[in-house]
Amino acid sequence: MKSVIVVGAGIWGSSLALRLAETGWQVTLVEQHRPGHVRQASAGETRLMRCSHGGEEWYARMAWRARDGWRRLSERVGEELYLEAGMMWFAGTPDGWESASARVLKNLDIPCEVLDPEDGARFFPEFRGDDLSFLLWEPKAGVIRARRATQVTAGLAEAAGVRLVRGRAVPMAGDGTPYLSGVQVGGEVLTADRVVWACGAWLPELFDAPLTVTKQDTLHFAVPAEWTTPGTPAWVDHAAAAYGHGDVDGVGMKATSDVEGAPYEPEHGERTVDEAGVASARAYLARRFPSLVSAPVLFSQVCQYALTPDAEWIIAEVSPGVWLLGGDSGHGFKHAPALAEYVVDVLDGVQEPHARFGLHERKLSRGLRTSGEAG
């Protein structure tokens, strides 16, 4: 039986461990805390599920497959992990990122509709869109209960035979080989045919990888009942690097920024949101949903992004049998069910990872995320 060690039980690591176990691998999943712990980027209350990625067909296709994966997972556990509330994109120009997204979605037969800004009043209890060129509606998009989905996926992996080991893992080095197919966890040495390091913001501490880690403040505001999801769709203003959704599970309406914050250390960094972030979110609410500008912050959370310069992922073999999997922050969570299938094929040798995922020099670009900002 083929064996593999997956380091990191975030949504990527847990989804991969589950898929590997279900396809016949002997799997050890290493996590220094617990799956879904609050230090993980995967432990945010929610993540968006959308297929729009500008002109990028590859990611749109994968997101559409991942949507089916989230639906199947919800049915499997009898729990609504994915809320298909739809998503509205606010397009400030007629021929920008949203227009390119619409062309790709239509070419792939992924449901979408271009609407007039005035149509926003049909979807939101209050909406100001006089500065917009059009709206792009994705009816099959929505919101994932992220932390719960991570915990559920890790639990399914254990039920499928995955061995969960608690502890901090470090790579094993060998003579003439940068990294061996094994890891050290405390005083224990674990070895396998493959090792996959899917440890998110901890990855650049262990490997020379093109990743930066930043502090991200997430804000949820107390709002009236009519802003409850799925009655209210998710929304993204790509040019303004702002996004959110209606109130999910009583934690408030999410309205926050996707611009990268300051450099951040994920293990010991303070998890208190900055006043500047609150002020920025309120300024956006004043522009788009004016009656909510004074809504109190009901819930806040700090996570982190681990991003490559171009927001493309890392799926790369750094030495025989040792793989890095990361750079997913900001747009990776939603892809997890489909990405796990892709990576299993890579580990099985069925296909080579796309060249875009290598450890090559990368140019600064953020267009794959919900942020139109370059830095």
Secondary structure as UniProt FT lines:
FT   STRAND          3..7
FT   HELIX           11..22
FT   TURN            23..24
FT   STRAND          26..31
FT   TURN            35..36
FT   TURN            38..39
FT   HELIX           41..43
FT   STRAND          46..49
FT   TURN            54..55
FT   HELIX           57..77
FT   STRAND          82..83
FT   STRAND          87..91
FT   TURN            94..95
FT   HELIX           97..107
FT   TURN            108..109
FT   STRAND          113..115
FT   HELIX           117..122
FT   TURN            130..131
FT   STRAND          134..138
FT   TURN            139..140
FT   STRAND          142..145
FT   HELIX           146..159
FT   TURN            160..161
FT   STRAND          163..166
FT   STRAND          169..171
FT   TURN            175..176
FT   STRAND          182..185
FT   TURN            186..187
FT   STRAND          188..191
FT   STRAND          194..197
FT   HELIX           200..202
FT   HELIX           203..206
FT   STRAND          212..221
FT   HELIX           225..227
FT   TURN            229..231
FT   STRAND          234..237
FT   TURN            238..241
FT   STRAND          242..245
FT   TURN            249..250
FT   STRAND          253..257
FT   TURN            266..268
FT   HELIX           275..288
FT   HELIX           290..292
FT   TURN            293..294
FT   STRAND          297..307
FT   TURN            309..310
FT   STRAND          314..319
FT   TURN            320..321
FT   STRAND          322..326
FT   TURN            329..331
FT   HELIX           333..335
FT   HELIX           336..347
FT   TURN            348..349
FT   HELIX           355..357
FT   TURN            367..368
//
